[in-house]
Amino acid sequence: MYKTIFSTIILLCLISCTGPHPLTQEDYDESIRKNLPFEVDSFYRLYNGYYAFDTKHEKHIPPQYILKGDGAFHLTTEYMISKLDLQSADEIWRDITVLPKDGRIICTDRIIKNGKYCGYVYVMQNDASPFGNYHWDVTLPSNMQFASRILDTFLDNTRDMLNEKTDTISAPASNNDYWKLIFICDTISNTNIIERILDKAFATPRYILPTHLTSFADKMEYSGNYSAAHRFMMHRISMEPDYYEDNCNFSKEIADTFAQRRNQYNYDLDLKRELEDILERDQHHRTKWLLACQERPQDNAKIERLAEMALFTDSINLVRIKEILNTHGYPEKKQVGELASIAAFLVIQHANLEEQISMLPAIKSATAMDIIPKSFLAMLLDRIELREGRPQKYGTQTDSSGNVTNLLDPTRVNEWRQEVGLPPITEQQSH
């Protein structure tokens, strides 16, 4: 009897000491696949919250929504489903699954590309999950307006995927060209094609956002293209003498480099990564909006959606930056590196007037302590002046044509610019 009790106690101790199995990336990916409204033949993660799949058409079930080639959007009804033909090459079939218990929305878009049935899965997951990508509950009814805006941008992505051509890709000649190539890579599932496009995008170092090298290296590694992953990682290492990560899966050469740099710089890597992610989100959504304004000025609906998404991203980023400033002070270069330090300023630069005025003392203090360049303060001051209806002192703000206007004193502007480390304005730039 005592032996039985003892055995039971031991068993209970073992059970109580054994915690839940930690959720791995593979577990999470498989849970997404199981939530899809139909079977797929292949399913793979492109990056966080974004998957691609291939499927046979005979396995398809009718979609919830159909986007026609002419732009018409249909909610399928029982009558339409009974009359539904096979999917056309210019249509997008969409299904949306809301899972409040999991804090998750899954958007599945099906298309026909190169004669094959395939598609993309977008996951909106709150950060209660270790793989969450949103800091708010995406399934709350009060947040549905925000969620719907994001779903609209996903639809724009899928539409671009359906129509994008990749046979005339060339190296970027401008920052906009660079981002166009990055956006194309977001629309393609074939990693061999992505690699060729990225080789073009990364051919001009001046336009590269370094975090792209790391994120695409991770994607290449995940897909099994280890040579491309290693090459992109080495590219970032050569670009940023202080770049390193906690660990390395690529090569002993990179691991040794990271170890040396870790000993030299000892950055707060968690904060550094978060700030760099904020910077990338800021640039991603803002650039997509500005490109739409330039290339599709007649598409008011798309421009409005992208503008709302950029402004929404600004507001989310600003909340976090204010928390960081309150907790850590302004993130210094010696703490997080140059790229991450810049991120905080850019978020403030893109905030509304009221927020900019409230955060001006923090920027002045950081400038006085040589944490950030004087030119940053000059840019913020100019933006505030123009927003309040006064002329700008340093000429850092331009109009839609790239011209500097509304100067406080054109005869002294270059003198003032020199004082804050800015290059002179030419007569062609000033109007």
Order of alpha helices (4+ residues) and beta strands (2+ residues): alpha-alpha-beta-beta-beta-beta-alpha-beta-beta-beta-alpha-alpha-alpha-alpha-alpha-alpha-alpha-alpha-alpha-alpha-alpha-alpha-alpha
